[in-house]
Amino acid sequence: MEIPARFHFCHRVEVAFADTDLAGIVHFANFLRYAENTEHAFLRSLGLPVHTAEGARQQGWPRLAVTCDFHRPARFGETLRVALRGTEVRTHSLTYGFWIFGPASGPTEPVASGRCSIIHVTLDTATREIRKAPVPAGLRAVLECEPAVELPAR
């Protein structure tokens, strides 16, 4: 996956001891957690909730597909930079790419990279019915604009 020069959002994550194996290397599943935490921080930065509940109606963002490629290890105590860029916006779903950079890696050497496709839904808890819902207009507007955020320095 090609690394873009600009992103829609960047977030820092410190690798906790609990995120690592006995060698002090980040367990692969945590890269997906870092990407999801960055996605949530991005939505919050736009004033959008990740999950809402109004009476019996809830809204959320279930995953449709997720991929992640691992390029080099990340270790306990490192501060990682997670960059997110929307790549496709549809009526009810969107896809974003994510790149995770370590403290020693330059902007062309991520420790991991991947893609996540999500769908916006409403859930009626009384009937247990899930329905797709349009991507919020504010989020659509941001993702359809050319990204302006550069990868922050180490």
N, CA, C and O atoms as a GROMACS GRO file, in nm:
protein
  616
    1MET      N    1   0.085  -0.117   0.000
    1MET     CA    2   0.000   0.000   0.000
    1MET      C    3   0.090   0.124   0.000
    1MET      O    4   0.179   0.137   0.084
    2GLU      N    5   0.066   0.212  -0.094
    2GLU     CA    6   0.145   0.334  -0.106
    2GLU      C    7   0.122   0.426   0.014
    2GLU      O    8   0.010   0.437   0.064
    3ILE      N    9   0.227   0.490   0.059
    3ILE     CA   10   0.218   0.581   0.173
    3ILE      C   11   0.192   0.722   0.121
    3ILE      O   12   0.275   0.777   0.047
    4PRO      N   13   0.080   0.783   0.160
    4PRO     CA   14   0.051   0.919   0.114
    4PRO      C   15   0.137   1.022   0.187
    4PRO      O   16   0.193   0.993   0.292
    5ALA      N   17   0.147   1.140   0.130
    5ALA     CA   18   0.223   1.248   0.192
    5ALA      C   19   0.142   1.319   0.300
    5ALA      O   20   0.199   1.374   0.395
    6ARG      N   21   0.010   1.318   0.286
    6ARG     CA   22  -0.078   1.387   0.382
    6ARG      C   23  -0.192   1.294   0.424
    6ARG      O   24  -0.230   1.201   0.353
    7PHE      N   25  -0.243   1.323   0.543
    7PHE     CA   26  -0.345   1.239   0.604
    7PHE      C   27  -0.462   1.325   0.651
    7PHE      O   28  -0.452   1.448   0.657
    8HIS      N   29  -0.573   1.259   0.683
    8HIS     CA   30  -0.688   1.330   0.739
    8HIS      C   31  -0.671   1.349   0.890
    8HIS      O   32  -0.729   1.441   0.948
    9PHE      N   33  -0.592   1.261   0.954
    9PHE     CA   34  -0.576   1.270   1.100
    9PHE      C   35  -0.452   1.191   1.142
    9PHE      O   36  -0.421   1.088   1.083
   10CYS      N   37  -0.383   1.241   1.244
   10CYS     CA   38  -0.270   1.169   1.304
   10CYS      C   39  -0.287   1.169   1.455
   10CYS      O   40  -0.340   1.263   1.514
   11HIS      N   41  -0.242   1.062   1.516
   11HIS     CA   42  -0.261   1.041   1.660
   11HIS      C   43  -0.137   0.969   1.715
   11HIS      O   44  -0.077   0.888   1.645
   12ARG      N   45  -0.100   0.999   1.837
   12ARG     CA   46   0.014   0.932   1.901
   12ARG      C   47  -0.036   0.826   1.999
   12ARG      O   48  -0.136   0.844   2.069
   13VAL      N   49   0.037   0.715   2.003
   13VAL     CA   50   0.004   0.604   2.093
   13VAL      C   51   0.132   0.560   2.160
   13VAL      O   52   0.233   0.537   2.093
   14GLU      N   53   0.130   0.547   2.291
   14GLU     CA   54   0.246   0.493   2.362
   14GLU      C   55   0.225   0.345   2.385
   14GLU      O   56   0.119   0.304   2.432
   15VAL      N   57   0.324   0.265   2.351
   15VAL     CA   58   0.314   0.120   2.366
   15VAL      C   59   0.324   0.083   2.514
   15VAL      O   60   0.427   0.107   2.578
   16ALA      N   61   0.218   0.027   2.567
   16ALA     CA   62   0.214  -0.016   2.707
   16ALA      C   63   0.274  -0.156   2.719
   16ALA      O   64   0.278  -0.232   2.622
   17PHE      N   65   0.321  -0.189   2.838
   17PHE     CA   66   0.379  -0.321   2.862
   17PHE      C   67   0.279  -0.431   2.829
   17PHE      O   68   0.316  -0.535   2.774
   18ALA      N   69   0.151  -0.409   2.863
   18ALA     CA   70   0.047  -0.510   2.838
   18ALA      C   71   0.024  -0.534   2.689
   18ALA      O   72  -0.038  -0.634   2.652
   19ASP      N   73   0.072  -0.444   2.603
   19ASP     CA   74   0.056  -0.459   2.457
   19ASP      C   75   0.161  -0.551   2.396
   19ASP      O   76   0.155  -0.581   2.276
   20THR      N   77   0.257  -0.596   2.476
   20THR     CA   78   0.372  -0.667   2.421
   20THR      C   79   0.377  -0.814   2.463
   20THR      O   80   0.307  -0.858   2.554
   21ASP      N   81   0.464  -0.888   2.393
   21ASP     CA   82   0.489  -1.027   2.430
   21ASP      C   83   0.611  -1.032   2.524
   21ASP      O   84   0.657  -0.927   2.569
   22LEU      N   85   0.662  -1.150   2.553
   22LEU     CA   86   0.774  -1.163   2.646
   22LEU      C   87   0.902  -1.098   2.595
   22LEU      O   88   0.991  -1.066   2.674
   23ALA      N   89   0.912  -1.077   2.465
   23ALA     CA   90   1.030  -1.011   2.409
   23ALA      C   91   1.016  -0.859   2.408
   23ALA      O   92   1.107  -0.788   2.365
   24GLY      N   93   0.901  -0.808   2.457
   24GLY     CA   94   0.879  -0.665   2.458
   24GLY      C   95   0.836  -0.609   2.324
   24GLY      O   96   0.841  -0.488   2.301
   25ILE      N   97   0.792  -0.697   2.234
   25ILE     CA   98   0.748  -0.657   2.100
   25ILE      C   99   0.595  -0.654   2.097
   25ILE      O  100   0.530  -0.743   2.153
   26VAL      N  101   0.538  -0.553   2.032
   26VAL     CA  102   0.393  -0.539   2.025
   26VAL      C  103   0.330  -0.662   1.961
   26VAL      O  104   0.370  -0.705   1.853
   27HIS      N  105   0.230  -0.718   2.029
   27HIS     CA  106   0.153  -0.829   1.975
   27HIS      C  107   0.071  -0.777   1.857
   27HIS      O  108   0.016  -0.668   1.865
   28PHE      N  109   0.063  -0.853   1.750
   28PHE     CA  110   0.004  -0.806   1.624
   28PHE      C  111  -0.138  -0.751   1.639
   28PHE      O  112  -0.172  -0.654   1.570
   29ALA      N  113  -0.219  -0.808   1.725
   29ALA     CA  114  -0.358  -0.763   1.739
   29ALA      C  115  -0.368  -0.618   1.787
   29ALA      O  116  -0.466  -0.550   1.760
   30ASN      N  117  -0.266  -0.573   1.859
   30ASN     CA  118  -0.270  -0.437   1.912
   30ASN      C  119  -0.257  -0.330   1.805
   30ASN      O  120  -0.301  -0.217   1.826
   31PHE      N  121  -0.198  -0.362   1.691
   31PHE     CA  122  -0.191  -0.264   1.583
   31PHE      C  123  -0.332  -0.227   1.536
   31PHE      O  124  -0.359  -0.112   1.503
   32LEU      N  125  -0.422  -0.327   1.534
   32LEU     CA  126  -0.560  -0.298   1.496
   32LEU      C  127  -0.629  -0.213   1.603
   32LEU      O  128  -0.710  -0.127   1.570
   33ARG      N  129  -0.597  -0.237   1.728
   33ARG     CA  130  -0.653  -0.155   1.837
   33ARG      C  131  -0.603  -0.012   1.825
   33ARG      O  132  -0.680   0.082   1.845
   34TYR      N  133  -0.474   0.007   1.793
   34TYR     CA  134  -0.419   0.142   1.776
   34TYR      C  135  -0.490   0.214   1.661
   34TYR      O  136  -0.521   0.332   1.672
   35ALA      N  137  -0.516   0.142   1.552
   35ALA     CA  138  -0.585   0.202   1.437
   35ALA      C  139  -0.728   0.241   1.476
   35ALA      O  140  -0.775   0.350   1.441
   36GLU      N  141  -0.796   0.154   1.549
   36GLU     CA  142  -0.934   0.184   1.590
   36GLU      C  143  -0.938   0.301   1.688
   36GLU      O  144  -1.026   0.385   1.679
   37ASN      N  145  -0.844   0.306   1.782
   37ASN     CA  146  -0.839   0.419   1.875
   37ASN      C  147  -0.815   0.550   1.801
   37ASN      O  148  -0.870   0.654   1.838
   38THR      N  149  -0.734   0.545   1.695
   38THR     CA  150  -0.709   0.664   1.614
   38THR      C  151  -0.836   0.704   1.539
   38THR      O  152  -0.870   0.822   1.530
   39GLU      N  153  -0.907   0.606   1.486
   39GLU     CA  154  -1.035   0.633   1.419
   39GLU      C  155  -1.131   0.702   1.516
   39GLU      O  156  -1.196   0.800   1.480
   40HIS      N  157  -1.140   0.652   1.638
   40HIS     CA  158  -1.231   0.712   1.737
   40HIS      C  159  -1.187   0.854   1.773
   40HIS      O  160  -1.272   0.942   1.787
   41ALA      N  161  -1.057   0.876   1.788
   41ALA     CA  162  -1.008   1.011   1.816
   41ALA      C  163  -1.040   1.106   1.701
   41ALA      O  164  -1.073   1.222   1.723
   42PHE      N  165  -1.031   1.056   1.578
   42PHE     CA  166  -1.065   1.135   1.460
   42PHE      C  167  -1.212   1.176   1.463
   42PHE      O  168  -1.244   1.293   1.445
   43LEU      N  169  -1.301   1.080   1.487
   43LEU     CA  170  -1.444   1.111   1.493
   43LEU      C  171  -1.473   1.212   1.604
   43LEU      O  172  -1.549   1.306   1.583
   44ARG      N  173  -1.412   1.192   1.722
   44ARG     CA  174  -1.433   1.287   1.832
   44ARG      C  175  -1.384   1.425   1.796
   44ARG      O  176  -1.446   1.525   1.834
   45SER      N  177  -1.272   1.433   1.721
   45SER     CA  178  -1.218   1.564   1.682
   45SER      C  179  -1.314   1.640   1.592
   45SER      O  180  -1.307   1.762   1.582
   46LEU      N  181  -1.404   1.568   1.524
   46LEU     CA  182  -1.505   1.628   1.438
   46LEU      C  183  -1.637   1.650   1.510
   46LEU      O  184  -1.734   1.698   1.451
   47GLY      N  185  -1.640   1.615   1.640
   47GLY     CA  186  -1.763   1.630   1.718
   47GLY      C  187  -1.864   1.520   1.691
   47GLY      O  188  -1.983   1.536   1.720
   48LEU      N  189  -1.818   1.408   1.635
   48LEU     CA  190  -1.907   1.296   1.603
   48LEU      C  191  -1.892   1.185   1.706
   48LEU      O  192  -1.780   1.151   1.744
   49PRO      N  193  -2.002   1.130   1.752
   49PRO     CA  194  -1.993   1.019   1.847
   49PRO      C  195  -1.955   0.889   1.778
   49PRO      O  196  -1.989   0.866   1.662
   50VAL      N  197  -1.885   0.805   1.850
   50VAL     CA  198  -1.852   0.672   1.800
   50VAL      C  199  -1.975   0.583   1.814
   50VAL      O  200  -2.003   0.500   1.728
   51HIS      N  201  -2.045   0.601   1.923
   51HIS     CA  202  -2.163   0.521   1.952
   51HIS      C  203  -2.262   0.611   2.026
   51HIS      O  204  -2.223   0.685   2.116
   52THR      N  205  -2.388   0.606   1.988
   52THR     CA  206  -2.491   0.683   2.058
   52THR      C  207  -2.608   0.593   2.092
   52THR      O  208  -2.631   0.491   2.027
   53ALA      N  209  -2.681   0.632   2.193
   53ALA     CA  210  -2.802   0.561   2.231
   53ALA      C  211  -2.907   0.665   2.268
   53ALA      O  212  -2.888   0.744   2.359
   54GLU      N  213  -3.018   0.662   2.196
   54GLU     CA  214  -3.133   0.747   2.225
   54GLU      C  215  -3.253   0.656   2.239
   54GLU      O  216  -3.310   0.612   2.140
   55GLY      N  217  -3.291   0.627   2.362
   55GLY     CA  218  -3.399   0.533   2.384
   55GLY      C  219  -3.361   0.397   2.332
   55GLY      O  220  -3.257   0.342   2.369
   56ALA      N  221  -3.445   0.342   2.247
   56ALA     CA  222  -3.419   0.208   2.193
   56ALA      C  223  -3.330   0.212   2.069
   56ALA      O  224  -3.290   0.108   2.018
   57ARG      N  225  -3.299   0.332   2.020
   57ARG     CA  226  -3.219   0.344   1.897
   57ARG      C  227  -3.074   0.376   1.931
   57ARG      O  228  -3.044   0.466   2.009
   58GLN      N  229  -2.985   0.300   1.869
   58GLN     CA  230  -2.842   0.321   1.883
   58GLN      C  231  -2.780   0.336   1.745
   58GLN      O  232  -2.839   0.293   1.646
   59GLN      N  233  -2.663   0.397   1.740
   59GLN     CA  234  -2.590   0.403   1.614
   59GLN      C  235  -2.447   0.361   1.638
   59GLN      O  236  -2.395   0.378   1.749
   60GLY      N  237  -2.383   0.308   1.536
   60GLY     CA  238  -2.244   0.265   1.550
   60GLY      C  239  -2.180   0.242   1.415
   60GLY      O  240  -2.238   0.270   1.310
   61TRP      N  241  -2.057   0.188   1.420
   61TRP     CA  242  -1.974   0.169   1.302
   61TRP      C  243  -1.915   0.027   1.299
   61TRP      O  244  -1.796   0.012   1.326
   62PRO      N  245  -1.992  -0.076   1.269
   62PRO     CA  246  -1.934  -0.211   1.260
   62PRO      C  247  -1.834  -0.222   1.146
   62PRO      O  248  -1.839  -0.146   1.048
   63ARG      N  249  -1.743  -0.315   1.160
   63ARG     CA  250  -1.641  -0.341   1.058
   63ARG      C  251  -1.696  -0.432   0.949
   63ARG      O  252  -1.769  -0.527   0.977
   64LEU      N  253  -1.659  -0.401   0.826
   64LEU     CA  254  -1.692  -0.488   0.714
   64LEU      C  255  -1.570  -0.570   0.673
   64LEU      O  256  -1.583  -0.688   0.640
   65ALA      N  257  -1.453  -0.507   0.677
   65ALA     CA  258  -1.328  -0.576   0.640
   65ALA      C  259  -1.211  -0.500   0.701
   65ALA      O  260  -1.212  -0.378   0.711
   66VAL      N  261  -1.110  -0.575   0.742
   66VAL     CA  262  -0.988  -0.516   0.799
   66VAL      C  263  -0.869  -0.595   0.749
   66VAL      O  264  -0.871  -0.718   0.747
   67THR      N  265  -0.764  -0.523   0.709
   67THR     CA  266  -0.638  -0.587   0.674
   67THR      C  267  -0.526  -0.514   0.744
   67THR      O  268  -0.538  -0.395   0.774
   68CYS      N  269  -0.418  -0.584   0.771
   68CYS     CA  270  -0.301  -0.520   0.832
   68CYS      C  271  -0.176  -0.596   0.788
   68CYS      O  272  -0.169  -0.718   0.796
   69ASP      N  273  -0.078  -0.520   0.742
   69ASP     CA  274   0.052  -0.576   0.706
   69ASP      C  275   0.153  -0.529   0.810
   69ASP      O  276   0.153  -0.413   0.850
   70PHE      N  277   0.238  -0.619   0.852
   70PHE     CA  278   0.337  -0.588   0.955
   70PHE      C  279   0.474  -0.580   0.889
   70PHE      O  280   0.517  -0.675   0.822
   71HIS      N  281   0.542  -0.468   0.907
   71HIS     CA  282   0.667  -0.443   0.837
   71HIS      C  283   0.791  -0.455   0.926
   71HIS      O  284   0.896  -0.502   0.881
   72ARG      N  285   0.779  -0.415   1.052
   72ARG     CA  286   0.891  -0.425   1.146
   72ARG      C  287   0.835  -0.418   1.288
   72ARG      O  288   0.722  -0.371   1.306
   73PRO      N  289   0.908  -0.461   1.386
   73PRO     CA  290   0.854  -0.463   1.523
   73PRO      C  291   0.844  -0.324   1.585
   73PRO      O  292   0.920  -0.233   1.552
   74ALA      N  293   0.747  -0.311   1.673
   74ALA     CA  294   0.737  -0.195   1.762
   74ALA      C  295   0.754  -0.250   1.903
   74ALA      O  296   0.719  -0.365   1.930
   75ARG      N  297   0.808  -0.168   1.992
   75ARG     CA  298   0.846  -0.219   2.124
   75ARG      C  299   0.787  -0.139   2.239
   75ARG      O  300   0.744  -0.025   2.224
   76PHE      N  301   0.786  -0.205   2.355
   76PHE     CA  302   0.739  -0.143   2.479
   76PHE      C  303   0.806  -0.008   2.500
   76PHE      O  304   0.927   0.006   2.484
   77GLY      N  305   0.725   0.092   2.537
   77GLY     CA  306   0.777   0.225   2.570
   77GLY      C  307   0.788   0.320   2.451
   77GLY      O  308   0.806   0.440   2.470
   78GLU      N  309   0.779   0.268   2.330
   78GLU     CA  310   0.789   0.355   2.214
   78GLU      C  311   0.661   0.437   2.196
   78GLU      O  312   0.552   0.392   2.231
   79THR      N  313   0.677   0.555   2.141
   79THR     CA  314   0.562   0.635   2.101
   79THR      C  315   0.545   0.618   1.952
   79THR      O  316   0.634   0.651   1.873
   80LEU      N  317   0.430   0.566   1.913
   80LEU     CA  318   0.399   0.543   1.773
   80LEU      C  319   0.312   0.656   1.720
   80LEU      O  320   0.234   0.716   1.794
   81ARG      N  321   0.326   0.684   1.592
   81ARG     CA  322   0.241   0.783   1.525
   81ARG      C  323   0.150   0.707   1.430
   81ARG      O  324   0.197   0.638   1.340
   82VAL      N  325   0.021   0.720   1.451
   82VAL     CA  326  -0.077   0.650   1.369
   82VAL      C  327  -0.144   0.754   1.278
   82VAL      O  328  -0.203   0.850   1.326
   83ALA      N  329  -0.134   0.733   1.148
   83ALA     CA  330  -0.190   0.825   1.050
   83ALA      C  331  -0.307   0.758   0.978
   83ALA      O  332  -0.300   0.641   0.943
   84LEU      N  333  -0.413   0.835   0.958
   84LEU     CA  334  -0.535   0.782   0.899
   84LEU      C  335  -0.572   0.868   0.777
   84LEU      O  336  -0.562   0.990   0.781
   85ARG      N  337  -0.614   0.801   0.671
   85ARG     CA  338  -0.656   0.873   0.551
   85ARG      C  339  -0.776   0.801   0.489
   85ARG      O  340  -0.770   0.682   0.459
   86GLY      N  341  -0.885   0.876   0.470
   86GLY     CA  342  -1.002   0.820   0.402
   86GLY      C  343  -0.967   0.791   0.258
   86GLY      O  344  -0.907   0.874   0.190
   87THR      N  345  -1.004   0.673   0.210
   87THR     CA  346  -0.973   0.637   0.072
   87THR      C  347  -1.097   0.619  -0.014
   87THR      O  348  -1.090   0.628  -0.136
   88GLU      N  349  -1.212   0.593   0.050
   88GLU     CA  350  -1.336   0.577  -0.026
   88GLU      C  351  -1.454   0.609   0.066
   88GLU      O  352  -1.463   0.560   0.178
   89VAL      N  353  -1.545   0.693   0.016
   89VAL     CA  354  -1.666   0.726   0.091
   89VAL      C  355  -1.785   0.689   0.004
   89VAL      O  356  -1.799   0.736  -0.109
   90ARG      N  357  -1.870   0.604   0.058
   90ARG     CA  358  -1.993   0.565  -0.012
   90ARG      C  359  -2.112   0.620   0.066
   90ARG      O  360  -2.094   0.693   0.164
   91THR      N  361  -2.231   0.586   0.026
   91THR     CA  362  -2.351   0.638   0.091
   91THR      C  363  -2.357   0.599   0.238
   91THR      O  364  -2.385   0.684   0.324
   92HIS      N  365  -2.332   0.472   0.269
   92HIS     CA  366  -2.346   0.421   0.405
   92HIS      C  367  -2.216   0.370   0.466
   92HIS      O  368  -2.212   0.337   0.584
   93SER      N  369  -2.111   0.365   0.388
   93SER     CA  370  -1.986   0.306   0.437
   93SER      C  371  -1.867   0.389   0.393
   93SER      O  372  -1.877   0.477   0.307
   94LEU      N  373  -1.754   0.359   0.454
   94LEU     CA  374  -1.631   0.425   0.414
   94LEU      C  375  -1.514   0.331   0.439
   94LEU      O  376  -1.522   0.237   0.518
   95THR      N  377  -1.406   0.359   0.369
   95THR     CA  378  -1.281   0.284   0.386
   95THR      C  379  -1.172   0.384   0.415
   95THR      O  380  -1.164   0.490   0.352
   96TYR      N  381  -1.088   0.351   0.511
   96TYR     CA  382  -0.971   0.434   0.538
   96TYR      C  383  -0.847   0.347   0.545
   96TYR      O  384  -0.852   0.230   0.582
   97GLY      N  385  -0.736   0.408   0.508
   97GLY     CA  386  -0.607   0.343   0.524
   97GLY      C  387  -0.543   0.394   0.652
   97GLY      O  388  -0.567   0.508   0.693
   98PHE      N  389  -0.462   0.311   0.715
   98PHE     CA  390  -0.387   0.357   0.831
   98PHE      C  391  -0.242   0.311   0.819
   98PHE      O  392  -0.212   0.205   0.765
   99TRP      N  393  -0.154   0.395   0.870
   99TRP     CA  394  -0.010   0.370   0.870
   99TRP      C  395   0.040   0.398   1.010
   99TRP      O  396   0.007   0.502   1.068
  100ILE      N  397   0.119   0.306   1.065
  100ILE     CA  398   0.171   0.322   1.201
  100ILE      C  399   0.322   0.332   1.190
  100ILE      O  400   0.390   0.243   1.138
  101PHE      N  401   0.375   0.444   1.240
  101PHE     CA  402   0.518   0.473   1.231
  101PHE      C  403   0.580   0.469   1.369
  101PHE      O  404   0.522   0.519   1.466
  102GLY      N  405   0.698   0.410   1.379
  102GLY     CA  406   0.772   0.405   1.504
  102GLY      C  407   0.858   0.528   1.522
  102GLY      O  408   0.867   0.611   1.432
  103PRO      N  409   0.923   0.540   1.639
  103PRO     CA  410   1.004   0.659   1.667
  103PRO      C  411   1.127   0.671   1.577
  103PRO      O  412   1.175   0.782   1.553
  104ALA      N  413   1.177   0.559   1.529
  104ALA     CA  414   1.298   0.562   1.445
  104ALA      C  415   1.264   0.553   1.296
  104ALA      O  416   1.352   0.567   1.212
  105SER      N  417   1.137   0.529   1.264
  105SER     CA  418   1.103   0.512   1.123
  105SER      C  419   1.069   0.646   1.059
  105SER      O  420   1.004   0.731   1.120
  106GLY      N  421   1.114   0.663   0.938
  106GLY     CA  422   1.081   0.781   0.863
  106GLY      C  423   0.943   0.768   0.802
  106GLY      O  424   0.874   0.668   0.823
  107PRO      N  425   0.900   0.869   0.726
  107PRO     CA  426   0.766   0.868   0.668
  107PRO      C  427   0.747   0.765   0.556
  107PRO      O  428   0.637   0.753   0.501
  108THR      N  429   0.853   0.693   0.522
  108THR     CA  430   0.839   0.589   0.419
  108THR      C  431   0.859   0.449   0.476
  108THR      O  432   0.863   0.352   0.402
  109GLU      N  433   0.870   0.439   0.608
  109GLU     CA  434   0.898   0.310   0.672
  109GLU      C  435   0.803   0.282   0.788
  109GLU      O  436   0.846   0.289   0.904
  110PRO      N  437   0.677   0.250   0.762
  110PRO     CA  438   0.586   0.222   0.873
  110PRO      C  439   0.620   0.088   0.939
  110PRO      O  440   0.678   0.000   0.876
  111VAL      N  441   0.582   0.074   1.066
  111VAL     CA  442   0.596  -0.056   1.131
  111VAL      C  443   0.478  -0.146   1.092
  111VAL      O  444   0.490  -0.268   1.093
  112ALA      N  445   0.364  -0.083   1.058
  112ALA     CA  446   0.246  -0.158   1.012
  112ALA      C  447   0.160  -0.065   0.927
  112ALA      O  448   0.166   0.057   0.941
  113SER      N  449   0.082  -0.125   0.840
  113SER     CA  450  -0.012  -0.047   0.760
  113SER      C  451  -0.131  -0.136   0.728
  113SER      O  452  -0.121  -0.258   0.728
  114GLY      N  453  -0.245  -0.072   0.701
  114GLY     CA  454  -0.362  -0.152   0.671
  114GLY      C  455  -0.477  -0.070   0.620
  114GLY      O  456  -0.463   0.048   0.588
  115ARG      N  457  -0.591  -0.135   0.615
  115ARG     CA  458  -0.712  -0.074   0.561
  115ARG      C  459  -0.829  -0.126   0.642
  115ARG      O  460  -0.830  -0.240   0.687
  116CYS      N  461  -0.929  -0.040   0.660
  116CYS     CA  462  -1.049  -0.078   0.734
  116CYS      C  463  -1.171  -0.023   0.662
  116CYS      O  464  -1.177   0.096   0.632
  117SER      N  465  -1.269  -0.109   0.634
  117SER     CA  466  -1.396  -0.067   0.577
  117SER      C  467  -1.502  -0.080   0.687
  117SER      O  468  -1.512  -0.183   0.753
  118ILE      N  469  -1.580   0.027   0.705
  118ILE     CA  470  -1.680   0.030   0.810
  118ILE      C  471  -1.813   0.078   0.752
  118ILE      O  472  -1.817   0.145   0.649
  119ILE      N  473  -1.920   0.044   0.820
  119ILE     CA  474  -2.053   0.085   0.776
  119ILE      C  475  -2.123   0.156   0.891
  119ILE      O  476  -2.112   0.114   1.007
  120HIS      N  477  -2.194   0.261   0.859
  120HIS     CA  478  -2.270   0.336   0.959
  120HIS      C  479  -2.407   0.271   0.972
  120HIS      O  480  -2.477   0.255   0.872
  121VAL      N  481  -2.447   0.234   1.094
  121VAL     CA  482  -2.574   0.165   1.115
  121VAL      C  483  -2.651   0.224   1.232
  121VAL      O  484  -2.596   0.293   1.319
  122THR      N  485  -2.781   0.195   1.232
  122THR     CA  486  -2.864   0.219   1.349
  122THR      C  487  -2.916   0.082   1.395
  122THR      O  488  -2.937  -0.008   1.314
  123LEU      N  489  -2.935   0.070   1.525
  123LEU     CA  490  -2.985  -0.054   1.584
  123LEU      C  491  -3.105  -0.018   1.670
  123LEU      O  492  -3.096   0.070   1.757
  124ASP      N  493  -3.215  -0.085   1.647
  124ASP     CA  494  -3.332  -0.070   1.732
  124ASP      C  495  -3.324  -0.183   1.835
  124ASP      O  496  -3.344  -0.300   1.801
  125THR      N  497  -3.293  -0.149   1.960
  125THR     CA  498  -3.272  -0.252   2.061
  125THR      C  499  -3.401  -0.325   2.097
  125THR      O  500  -3.396  -0.438   2.145
  126ALA      N  501  -3.515  -0.263   2.073
  126ALA     CA  502  -3.642  -0.329   2.103
  126ALA      C  503  -3.669  -0.441   2.002
  126ALA      O  504  -3.713  -0.549   2.040
  127THR      N  505  -3.643  -0.414   1.875
  127THR     CA  506  -3.671  -0.515   1.772
  127THR      C  507  -3.545  -0.590   1.728
  127THR      O  508  -3.555  -0.690   1.656
  128ARG      N  509  -3.426  -0.544   1.771
  128ARG     CA  510  -3.295  -0.600   1.735
  128ARG      C  511  -3.266  -0.584   1.585
  128ARG      O  512  -3.182  -0.655   1.530
  129GLU      N  513  -3.335  -0.491   1.521
  129GLU     CA  514  -3.317  -0.468   1.378
  129GLU      C  515  -3.201  -0.370   1.355
  129GLU      O  516  -3.195  -0.263   1.415
  130ILE      N  517  -3.110  -0.410   1.266
  130ILE     CA  518  -2.996  -0.326   1.228
  130ILE      C  519  -3.021  -0.275   1.087
  130ILE      O  520  -3.053  -0.352   0.997
  131ARG      N  521  -3.006  -0.144   1.070
  131ARG     CA  522  -3.024  -0.084   0.937
  131ARG      C  523  -2.906   0.006   0.906
  131ARG      O  524  -2.854   0.074   0.994
  132LYS      N  525  -2.864   0.004   0.781
  132LYS     CA  526  -2.757   0.095   0.743
  132LYS      C  527  -2.812   0.238   0.745
  132LYS      O  528  -2.930   0.263   0.720
  133ALA      N  529  -2.720   0.331   0.775
  133ALA     CA  530  -2.756   0.473   0.784
  133ALA      C  531  -2.653   0.552   0.704
  133ALA      O  532  -2.538   0.509   0.691
  134PRO      N  533  -2.692   0.668   0.651
  134PRO     CA  534  -2.597   0.748   0.573
  134PRO      C  535  -2.477   0.792   0.655
  134PRO      O  536  -2.489   0.819   0.775
  135VAL      N  537  -2.362   0.799   0.591
  135VAL     CA  538  -2.243   0.856   0.654
  135VAL      C  539  -2.276   1.001   0.688
  135VAL      O  540  -2.325   1.074   0.601
  136PRO      N  541  -2.249   1.046   0.811
  136PRO     CA  542  -2.280   1.185   0.848
  136PRO      C  543  -2.215   1.286   0.752
  136PRO      O  544  -2.101   1.268   0.710
  137ALA      N  545  -2.291   1.391   0.718
  137ALA     CA  546  -2.246   1.490   0.620
  137ALA      C  547  -2.113   1.554   0.658
  137ALA      O  548  -2.028   1.576   0.571
  138GLY      N  549  -2.093   1.585   0.787
  138GLY     CA  550  -1.968   1.648   0.829
  138GLY      C  551  -1.847   1.558   0.806
  138GLY      O  552  -1.742   1.605   0.763
  139LEU      N  553  -1.863   1.431   0.834
  139LEU     CA  554  -1.754   1.336   0.811
  139LEU      C  555  -1.730   1.319   0.661
  139LEU      O  556  -1.615   1.316   0.617
  140ARG      N  557  -1.835   1.309   0.585
  140ARG     CA  558  -1.822   1.297   0.439
  140ARG      C  559  -1.745   1.416   0.383
  140ARG      O  560  -1.657   1.399   0.300
  141ALA      N  561  -1.780   1.536   0.428
  141ALA     CA  562  -1.714   1.658   0.377
  141ALA      C  563  -1.564   1.656   0.405
  141ALA      O  564  -1.484   1.692   0.319
  142VAL      N  565  -1.526   1.614   0.526
  142VAL     CA  566  -1.384   1.610   0.562
  142VAL      C  567  -1.311   1.506   0.477
  142VAL      O  568  -1.203   1.534   0.426
  143LEU      N  569  -1.368   1.388   0.462
  143LEU     CA  570  -1.301   1.280   0.390
  143LEU      C  571  -1.296   1.304   0.239
  143LEU      O  572  -1.209   1.249   0.171
  144GLU      N  573  -1.386   1.383   0.187
  144GLU     CA  574  -1.385   1.412   0.044
  144GLU      C  575  -1.292   1.527   0.009
  144GLU      O  576  -1.266   1.552  -0.109
  145CYS      N  577  -1.242   1.599   0.109
  145CYS     CA  578  -1.143   1.706   0.085
  145CYS      C  579  -1.004   1.645   0.081
  145CYS      O  580  -0.978   1.538   0.137
  146GLU      N  581  -0.914   1.715   0.014
  146GLU     CA  582  -0.775   1.670   0.010
  146GLU      C  583  -0.718   1.680   0.152
  146GLU      O  584  -0.728   1.785   0.215
  147PRO      N  585  -0.658   1.573   0.204
  147PRO     CA  586  -0.602   1.576   0.340
  147PRO      C  587  -0.496   1.683   0.356
  147PRO      O  588  -0.421   1.712   0.263
  148ALA      N  589  -0.491   1.743   0.475
  148ALA     CA  590  -0.398   1.853   0.498
  148ALA      C  591  -0.296   1.824   0.607
  148ALA      O  592  -0.206   1.905   0.629
  149VAL      N  593  -0.307   1.712   0.676
  149VAL     CA  594  -0.221   1.683   0.792
  149VAL      C  595  -0.098   1.606   0.747
  149VAL      O  596  -0.109   1.501   0.684
  150GLU      N  597   0.019   1.659   0.781
  150GLU     CA  598   0.143   1.587   0.755
  150GLU      C  599   0.177   1.502   0.875
  150GLU      O  600   0.132   1.530   0.986
  151LEU      N  601   0.257   1.399   0.853
  151LEU     CA  602   0.300   1.312   0.962
  151LEU      C  603   0.380   1.394   1.061
  151LEU      O  604   0.479   1.457   1.022
  152PRO      N  605   0.341   1.394   1.190
  152PRO     CA  606   0.418   1.471   1.288
  152PRO      C  607   0.557   1.412   1.309
  152PRO      O  608   0.580   1.293   1.290
  153ALA      N  609   0.648   1.500   1.349
  153ALA     CA  610   0.785   1.455   1.377
  153ALA      C  611   0.783   1.356   1.493
  153ALA      O  612   0.689   1.350   1.572
  154ARG      N  613   0.888   1.281   1.499
  154ARG     CA  614   0.902   1.179   1.604
  154ARG      C  615   0.863   1.237   1.733
  154ARG      O  616   0.868   1.168   1.835
   0.00000   0.00000   0.00000
